[in-house]
Amino acid sequence: MTTLNNFSTRRHQTGASLFIALIILLLITVLALSSIREVTLESRITGNLVDQQRLANAAEAGLRDGEYGMTDRITPLEPTSACTAATEGRAPAPCLLKLQNNSYTYNLLFNSSSKVRPYYPDDGTQFPSNVTVSWYALPAPTGSESAEAENPEYGNMLNQTGTFRYEVNSRAVNSSSNNSAYLRSTTAKLFDNGN
C-alpha cells in the first residue's frame, strides 16, 4: 500500500522545484556574463591607460633629448628650414626650425618628416618596435626678431650672445594602437662669446 501512495503523490507534483532551480541557474548565468563583460571592459581601460603612460614617458624622453640638444652647445644654433637626416650609426644634429612667415604659431609640425628629428638615445634606452618618438624645436618669442636680447645688458642676438629661448615639441606614436602623446616645453640658455 505504501508503494501506491508514493506513486499517487508523484503524479500530483507539478515540477515547481525544477522551475525554481532553472530560474536561479538563469540568474547566476546572467550575473556571470555581466561580470565577464565588466572585467573585459576594465582590462581594456587598463591596457589603454598603460599604453598612454608609456607614450607619455616616451614623449618626455624625446622632449628632454630636444632640450639637451638645444642647450648643450657653446654657440646658439642657426635656424634651418628642414632637419638633416641621420648618417648610419650616428644621431642627427639638433634641429632648430625657422619660424614660418616670421611669426610664432602653436600648430604642430609633425606631419612633415623633414621638420622633425627622430629620438636617438645615448643611454641605451629602447622603446618597443611599434613606438616612434620624434621632436623639433623653434625659437621662442624673446625679441630676437628685432635683434634684441631678453635683457639688453646680456648682449645682442646678432652677435650670438644673450638669452636664447627655444620651444621644444615632442611626439610619441604607437603604430599598433594608433595612440599618440604630444608634449611641449620651453627652455633657455645664456650664451656669452666672452666679450
C-alpha positions as CSV (number, residue, x, y, z in Angstrom):
1,M,0.0,0.0,0.0
2,T,2.9,2.3,0.6
3,T,4.0,2.0,-2.9
4,L,0.7,3.0,-4.2
5,N,0.7,6.1,-2.0
6,N,4.2,7.2,-3.3
7,F,3.1,6.7,-6.8
8,S,0.0,8.8,-6.5
9,T,2.0,11.7,-4.8
10,R,4.5,11.7,-7.6
11,R,1.6,12.1,-10.1
12,H,0.4,15.3,-8.3
13,Q,3.9,17.0,-8.4
14,T,3.9,19.8,-11.0
15,G,7.7,20.4,-11.3
16,A,7.8,23.7,-9.3
17,S,11.2,23.0,-7.8
18,L,12.6,22.2,-11.2
19,F,11.2,25.5,-12.5
20,I,12.7,27.5,-9.5
21,A,16.1,25.8,-9.9
22,L,16.1,26.8,-13.6
23,I,15.3,30.4,-12.8
24,I,18.1,30.5,-10.2
25,L,20.5,29.0,-12.7
26,L,19.5,31.6,-15.3
27,L,20.1,34.4,-12.8
28,I,23.5,33.1,-11.9
29,T,24.4,32.8,-15.7
30,V,23.3,36.4,-16.3
31,L,25.4,37.6,-13.3
32,A,28.4,35.7,-14.6
33,L,28.1,37.1,-18.1
34,S,27.8,40.7,-16.9
35,S,30.8,40.1,-14.6
36,I,32.8,38.8,-17.6
37,R,31.8,41.8,-19.7
38,E,32.8,44.2,-16.9
39,V,36.2,42.5,-16.4
40,T,36.8,42.7,-20.2
41,L,36.0,46.4,-20.2
42,E,38.2,47.1,-17.2
43,S,41.1,45.2,-18.8
44,R,40.7,47.3,-22.0
45,I,40.7,50.5,-19.9
46,T,43.8,49.4,-18.0
47,G,45.6,48.5,-21.3
48,N,44.8,51.9,-22.7
49,L,46.0,53.6,-19.6
50,V,49.3,51.7,-19.6
51,D,49.7,52.5,-23.3
52,Q,49.1,56.2,-22.7
53,Q,51.5,56.2,-19.8
54,R,54.3,54.6,-21.9
55,L,53.7,57.0,-24.7
56,A,53.8,59.9,-22.2
57,N,57.1,58.6,-20.9
58,A,58.5,58.2,-24.5
59,A,57.4,61.7,-25.4
60,E,59.0,63.0,-22.2
61,A,62.3,61.3,-23.3
62,G,62.1,63.0,-26.7
63,L,61.4,66.3,-25.0
64,R,64.4,66.0,-22.8
65,D,66.5,65.0,-25.8
66,G,65.4,68.1,-27.6
67,E,66.0,70.4,-24.6
68,Y,69.5,68.9,-24.2
69,G,70.2,69.3,-27.9
70,M,69.3,73.0,-27.8
71,T,71.2,73.9,-24.6
72,D,74.3,71.7,-24.8
73,R,76.1,74.0,-27.2
74,I,78.8,76.7,-27.0
75,T,77.0,78.9,-29.5
76,P,73.4,79.1,-30.4
77,L,72.0,77.1,-33.4
78,E,71.1,78.8,-36.6
79,P,67.5,78.1,-37.6
80,T,67.0,76.0,-40.7
81,S,64.1,75.2,-42.9
82,A,64.5,71.4,-42.6
83,C,66.1,68.9,-40.3
84,T,69.1,67.0,-41.6
85,A,68.8,63.2,-41.7
86,A,71.0,61.0,-39.6
87,T,74.0,59.2,-41.0
88,E,74.3,55.5,-40.4
89,G,75.0,54.7,-36.8
90,R,75.1,58.4,-35.7
91,A,72.5,60.6,-34.1
92,P,71.4,63.5,-36.3
93,A,72.3,67.1,-35.3
94,P,69.8,69.0,-33.2
95,C,67.1,70.7,-35.4
96,L,66.1,74.3,-34.8
97,L,63.5,75.2,-37.4
98,K,62.9,78.7,-38.8
99,L,59.7,80.4,-38.0
100,Q,57.1,80.2,-40.7
101,N,56.4,83.6,-42.1
102,N,58.4,85.1,-39.3
103,S,55.5,84.5,-36.9
104,Y,55.0,82.3,-33.9
105,T,52.4,79.5,-34.2
106,Y,51.1,76.8,-31.9
107,N,50.4,74.5,-34.8
108,L,52.3,71.2,-34.6
109,L,54.7,70.5,-37.5
110,F,54.9,66.7,-37.1
111,N,53.2,66.0,-40.4
112,S,56.3,66.7,-42.4
113,S,59.2,64.2,-41.9
114,S,61.8,66.9,-42.9
115,K,60.6,69.1,-39.9
116,V,61.3,66.5,-37.2
117,R,64.3,64.8,-35.7
118,P,63.9,61.2,-34.5
119,Y,64.9,60.4,-30.9
120,Y,68.3,58.8,-30.7
121,P,69.1,58.0,-27.0
122,D,72.7,57.8,-26.0
123,D,72.0,55.9,-22.8
124,G,70.8,52.6,-24.3
125,T,67.1,53.4,-23.9
126,Q,64.9,51.3,-26.2
127,F,61.3,51.6,-26.9
128,P,59.1,48.8,-28.4
129,S,59.4,48.5,-32.2
130,N,55.8,49.9,-32.6
131,V,56.6,53.2,-30.8
132,T,58.3,56.1,-32.6
133,V,59.5,59.2,-30.9
134,S,60.4,62.5,-32.7
135,W,60.9,66.1,-31.8
136,Y,61.7,69.5,-33.2
137,A,62.5,73.0,-31.8
138,L,61.6,76.5,-32.7
139,P,62.9,79.8,-31.5
140,A,60.6,81.0,-28.7
141,P,59.4,84.6,-28.5
142,T,62.2,86.7,-26.9
143,G,62.6,89.9,-29.0
144,S,65.1,88.2,-31.3
145,E,63.1,89.2,-34.4
146,S,64.2,92.8,-33.7
147,A,67.7,91.8,-32.7
148,E,67.1,92.4,-29.0
149,A,68.2,90.2,-26.2
150,E,65.8,89.4,-23.4
151,N,67.9,91.7,-21.2
152,P,70.0,94.1,-23.2
153,E,72.8,94.1,-20.7
154,Y,73.4,90.5,-21.5
155,G,74.3,91.0,-25.1
156,N,73.0,91.2,-28.6
157,M,71.2,88.4,-30.5
158,L,73.0,89.3,-33.8
159,N,76.4,88.7,-32.0
160,Q,75.0,85.4,-30.7
161,T,75.2,86.5,-27.1
162,G,72.3,86.8,-24.8
163,T,69.5,84.6,-23.5
164,F,68.1,82.4,-26.2
165,R,64.8,80.6,-25.7
166,Y,63.6,77.5,-27.5
167,E,60.2,75.8,-27.8
168,V,60.7,72.1,-28.0
169,N,57.8,69.8,-29.2
170,S,57.8,66.1,-28.8
171,R,55.6,63.3,-30.1
172,A,55.4,59.6,-29.3
173,V,53.2,57.3,-31.5
174,N,52.2,53.7,-31.0
175,S,51.5,52.4,-34.5
176,S,49.6,49.3,-33.4
177,S,47.1,51.1,-31.2
178,N,47.1,54.4,-33.1
179,N,47.5,56.3,-29.8
180,S,49.9,59.2,-29.5
181,A,51.2,61.7,-26.9
182,Y,52.3,65.2,-27.5
183,L,54.4,67.4,-25.2
184,R,55.7,70.9,-25.4
185,S,58.2,72.8,-23.3
186,T,60.4,75.9,-23.4
187,T,64.0,76.1,-22.4
188,A,66.5,78.9,-22.3
189,K,70.3,79.3,-22.3
190,L,72.5,82.3,-21.8
191,F,75.2,82.3,-24.5
192,D,78.2,84.5,-23.9
193,N,81.0,84.8,-26.5
194,G,83.4,86.2,-24.0
195,N,83.2,89.9,-24.8
